[in-house]
Amino acid sequence: LARAQHAVQGSEHQLQTMAAQLDEARQNVSKAEEELQRLTAMRIDADRQKQEARNACVRAQETLRQHELSILELRSTRDATERQLTQVLSDQERTMAYLSS
């Protein structure tokens, strides 16, 4: 009988230990799930920020392209104006030379 009581006590102790381990495992799983949710939210936020940065980069590249086109147009207009000015000055010099003679 003493042996059976000792076996029962040992079994009860084992059950208590296993119950405590099970509770600890459940707590660990719960913490891991919370951490997973936190990390998932961080990843989603990082993905959103990455997409926003890509969009901003595309907009900046388009703005740069527009500025470059504007510069090219301004240079073209400047060159045409310089040619016209050169032509007018040349015509004026010819006219002045003709009138002086």
Accessible surface in RSA format (square Angstrom, percent):
REM  Atomic radii and reference values for relative SASA: ProtOr
REM  Chains: A
REM  Algorithm: Lee & Richards
REM  Probe-radius: 1.40
REM  Slices: 20
REM RES _ NUM      All-atoms   Total-Side   Main-Chain    Non-polar    All polar
REM                ABS   REL    ABS   REL    ABS   REL    ABS   REL    ABS   REL
RES LEU A   1   180.17 100.3 135.42  96.9  44.75 112.5 139.32  97.8  40.85 109.9
RES ALA A   2    78.85  72.5  68.93 106.4   9.92  22.6  71.15 100.2   7.70  20.4
RES ARG A   3   208.35  87.5 200.20 102.1   8.16  19.4  77.38 105.7 130.98  79.4
RES ALA A   4    55.18  50.7  46.18  71.3   8.99  20.5  53.94  76.0   1.24   3.3
RES GLN A   5   111.51  62.4 109.71  80.2   1.80   4.3  26.61  56.6  84.90  64.4
RES HIS A   6   134.43  73.5 131.77  91.6   2.66   6.8  88.69  91.4  45.73  53.2
RES ALA A   7    60.75  55.9  48.50  74.8  12.24  27.9  58.39  82.2   2.36   6.2
RES VAL A   8    82.52  54.3  80.09  72.5   2.43   5.9  82.52  71.7   0.00   0.0
RES GLN A   9   115.25  64.4 110.09  80.5   5.16  12.3  33.61  71.5  81.64  61.9
RES GLY A  10    36.50  45.0   0.00   N/A  36.50  45.0  33.26  91.3   3.24   7.3
RES SER A  11    56.27  47.5  54.22  72.4   2.05   4.7  24.70  52.6  31.57  44.2
RES GLU A  12    92.30  53.0  91.15  69.0   1.15   2.7  29.48  57.0  62.82  51.3
RES HIS A  13   123.04  67.2 121.20  84.2   1.84   4.7  82.63  85.2  40.41  47.0
RES GLN A  14   116.49  65.1 115.91  84.7   0.58   1.4  30.45  64.8  86.04  65.3
RES LEU A  15   119.31  66.4 116.24  83.2   3.08   7.7 116.50  81.8   2.81   7.6
RES GLN A  16   123.50  69.1 115.61  84.5   7.88  18.8  42.77  91.0  80.73  61.2
RES THR A  17    55.01  39.1  49.29  50.0   5.72  13.6  47.14  63.3   7.86  11.9
RES MET A  18   118.33  61.3 113.94  75.4   4.39  10.4  98.59  83.8  19.74  26.1
RES ALA A  19    53.30  49.0  47.86  73.9   5.44  12.4  52.17  73.5   1.13   3.0
RES ALA A  20    61.81  56.8  50.78  78.4  11.03  25.1  56.85  80.1   4.96  13.1
RES GLN A  21   108.38  60.6 102.68  75.0   5.69  13.6  37.31  79.4  71.07  53.9
RES LEU A  22    90.30  50.3  86.44  61.8   3.86   9.7  89.82  63.1   0.48   1.3
RES ASP A  23    76.14  53.3  74.40  74.1   1.74   4.1  19.96  47.0  56.18  56.0
RES GLU A  24   103.76  59.6 101.41  76.7   2.35   5.6  29.56  57.2  74.19  60.6
RES ALA A  25    46.56  42.8  42.48  65.6   4.08   9.3  46.06  64.9   0.50   1.3
RES ARG A  26   144.40  60.6 137.09  69.9   7.31  17.4  56.75  77.6  87.65  53.1
RES GLN A  27   109.75  61.4 106.14  77.6   3.60   8.6  31.60  67.3  78.14  59.3
RES ASN A  28    79.85  55.1  74.57  72.1   5.28  12.7  24.96  60.1  54.89  53.1
RES VAL A  29    85.64  56.4  83.59  75.7   2.05   4.9  85.64  74.4   0.00   0.0
RES SER A  30    50.71  42.8  49.15  65.6   1.56   3.6  24.48  52.1  26.23  36.7
RES LYS A  31   136.47  66.6 131.71  80.8   4.76  11.3  82.65  74.4  53.82  57.3
RES ALA A  32    60.53  55.7  48.78  75.3  11.75  26.7  56.15  79.1   4.38  11.6
RES GLU A  33    98.49  56.5  96.96  73.4   1.53   3.7  33.51  64.8  64.98  53.1
RES GLU A  34   108.73  62.4 103.55  78.3   5.18  12.3  39.23  75.9  69.50  56.7
RES GLU A  35    74.10  42.5  71.37  54.0   2.73   6.5  38.25  74.0  35.85  29.3
RES LEU A  36   116.01  64.6 114.26  81.7   1.75   4.4 115.76  81.3   0.25   0.7
RES GLN A  37   128.66  71.9 120.74  88.2   7.92  18.9  41.44  88.2  87.22  66.2
RES ARG A  38   122.35  51.4 114.54  58.4   7.81  18.6  70.48  96.3  51.87  31.4
RES LEU A  39    83.75  46.6  79.78  57.1   3.97  10.0  80.09  56.2   3.66   9.8
RES THR A  40    48.65  34.6  46.00  46.6   2.65   6.3  36.19  48.6  12.46  18.8
RES ALA A  41    59.74  54.9  51.18  79.0   8.56  19.5  54.99  77.4   4.75  12.6
RES MET A  42   103.66  53.7  96.18  63.7   7.48  17.8  97.49  82.9   6.17   8.2
RES ARG A  43   135.68  57.0 129.86  66.2   5.82  13.9  66.90  91.4  68.78  41.7
RES ILE A  44   101.67  57.9 100.53  74.9   1.14   2.7 100.58  72.4   1.09   3.0
RES ASP A  45    55.15  38.6  52.84  52.6   2.31   5.5  19.35  45.5  35.80  35.7
RES ALA A  46    54.99  50.6  48.50  74.8   6.49  14.8  51.04  71.9   3.95  10.5
RES ASP A  47    61.93  43.4  58.09  57.8   3.84   9.1  24.17  56.9  37.77  37.7
RES ARG A  48   116.27  48.8 108.97  55.5   7.30  17.4  67.41  92.1  48.86  29.6
RES GLN A  49    95.12  53.2  90.73  66.3   4.39  10.5  24.70  52.6  70.42  53.4
RES LYS A  50   107.90  52.6 100.67  61.8   7.23  17.2  62.66  56.4  45.24  48.2
RES GLN A  51    90.03  50.3  89.96  65.7   0.07   0.2  40.18  85.5  49.84  37.8
RES GLU A  52    88.88  51.0  85.32  64.5   3.56   8.5  41.01  79.3  47.87  39.1
RES ALA A  53    62.28  57.3  49.95  77.1  12.33  28.0  57.52  81.0   4.76  12.6
RES ARG A  54   134.42  56.4 130.58  66.6   3.84   9.2  45.97  62.8  88.45  53.6
RES ASN A  55    63.05  43.5  61.18  59.1   1.87   4.5  10.86  26.1  52.18  50.4
RES ALA A  56    44.54  40.9  40.47  62.5   4.06   9.2  41.25  58.1   3.29   8.7
RES CYS A  57    65.71  49.7  59.12  65.9   6.59  15.5  21.36  54.1  44.35  47.8
RES VAL A  58    96.30  63.4  95.23  86.2   1.06   2.6  95.23  82.7   1.06   2.9
RES ARG A  59   147.94  62.1 143.94  73.4   4.00   9.5  75.51 103.2  72.43  43.9
RES ALA A  60    61.50  56.5  50.20  77.5  11.30  25.7  57.14  80.5   4.35  11.5
RES GLN A  61   110.16  61.6 103.87  75.9   6.29  15.0  36.78  78.3  73.38  55.7
RES GLU A  62    73.76  42.3  70.96  53.7   2.79   6.7  45.46  87.9  28.29  23.1
RES THR A  63    69.04  49.1  65.66  66.6   3.37   8.0  42.88  57.6  26.15  39.5
RES LEU A  64   104.75  58.3 102.89  73.6   1.86   4.7 104.64  73.5   0.11   0.3
RES ARG A  65   114.67  48.1 113.30  57.8   1.37   3.3  59.97  82.0  54.70  33.2
RES GLN A  66    82.49  46.1  81.83  59.8   0.65   1.6  33.56  71.4  48.93  37.1
RES HIS A  67   103.45  56.5 102.79  71.4   0.66   1.7  64.45  66.4  39.00  45.4
RES GLU A  68    89.09  51.1  87.52  66.2   1.57   3.7  31.37  60.7  57.72  47.1
RES LEU A  69    72.80  40.5  72.67  52.0   0.14   0.3  72.67  51.0   0.14   0.4
RES SER A  70    53.94  45.6  52.00  69.4   1.94   4.5  22.47  47.9  31.46  44.1
RES ILE A  71    80.35  45.7  80.08  59.7   0.27   0.7  80.34  57.9   0.01   0.0
RES LEU A  72   105.66  58.8 100.71  72.1   4.94  12.4 101.24  71.1   4.42  11.9
RES GLU A  73   117.37  67.4 112.61  85.2   4.77  11.3  44.72  86.5  72.65  59.3
RES LEU A  74   123.66  68.9 119.88  85.8   3.78   9.5 120.41  84.6   3.25   8.7
RES ARG A  75   128.93  54.1 127.74  65.1   1.20   2.9  31.08  42.5  97.85  59.3
RES SER A  76    69.48  58.7  62.56  83.5   6.92  15.9  30.53  65.0  38.95  54.6
RES THR A  77    86.19  61.3  80.85  82.0   5.34  12.7  59.78  80.3  26.40  39.9
RES ARG A  78   126.44  53.1 120.27  61.3   6.17  14.7  57.26  78.3  69.18  41.9
RES ASP A  79    53.01  37.1  51.53  51.3   1.48   3.5  12.38  29.1  40.63  40.5
RES ALA A  80    35.46  32.6  34.37  53.0   1.08   2.5  34.90  49.2   0.55   1.5
RES THR A  81    73.49  52.3  72.86  73.9   0.63   1.5  57.98  77.9  15.51  23.4
RES GLU A  82    93.32  53.6  91.81  69.5   1.51   3.6  35.91  69.5  57.41  46.9
RES ARG A  83   154.93  65.1 146.67  74.8   8.26  19.7  76.60 104.7  78.33  47.5
RES GLN A  84   121.25  67.8 117.30  85.7   3.95   9.4  40.48  86.2  80.78  61.3
RES LEU A  85    99.94  55.7  96.15  68.8   3.79   9.5  99.42  69.8   0.52   1.4
RES THR A  86    89.32  63.5  87.10  88.3   2.22   5.3  63.98  85.9  25.34  38.3
RES GLN A  87    96.48  54.0  94.50  69.1   1.98   4.7  39.11  83.2  57.37  43.5
RES VAL A  88    91.20  60.0  89.76  81.3   1.43   3.5  90.61  78.7   0.59   1.6
RES LEU A  89    84.37  47.0  84.02  60.1   0.36   0.9  84.02  59.0   0.36   1.0
RES SER A  90    40.02  33.8  34.49  46.0   5.52  12.7  20.95  44.6  19.07  26.7
RES ASP A  91    57.48  40.3  55.37  55.1   2.11   5.0  26.52  62.4  30.96  30.9
RES GLN A  92   101.48  56.7  95.93  70.1   5.55  13.2  29.41  62.6  72.07  54.7
RES GLU A  93   124.44  71.4 118.57  89.7   5.87  14.0  43.87  84.9  80.57  65.8
RES ARG A  94   139.69  58.7 133.60  68.1   6.09  14.5  74.82 102.3  64.87  39.3
RES THR A  95    70.46  50.1  66.35  67.3   4.11   9.8  46.14  62.0  24.32  36.8
RES MET A  96   113.98  59.0 113.32  75.0   0.66   1.6  93.20  79.2  20.79  27.5
RES ALA A  97    63.15  58.1  50.47  77.9  12.68  28.8  57.94  81.6   5.22  13.8
RES TYR A  98   169.95  79.3 158.86  90.4  11.08  28.8 115.23  86.6  54.71  67.4
RES LEU A  99   127.72  71.1  99.49  71.2  28.24  71.0 101.75  71.5  25.97  69.9
RES SER A 100    99.09  83.7  58.12  77.6  40.98  94.4  41.58  88.6  57.51  80.6
RES SER A 101   122.96 103.9  57.58  76.8  65.38 150.6  74.48 158.6  48.48  67.9
END  Absolute sums over single chains surface
CHAIN  1 A     9538.2       8902.6        635.6       5742.3       3796.0
END  Absolute sums over all chains
TOTAL          9538.2       8902.6        635.6       5742.3       3796.0
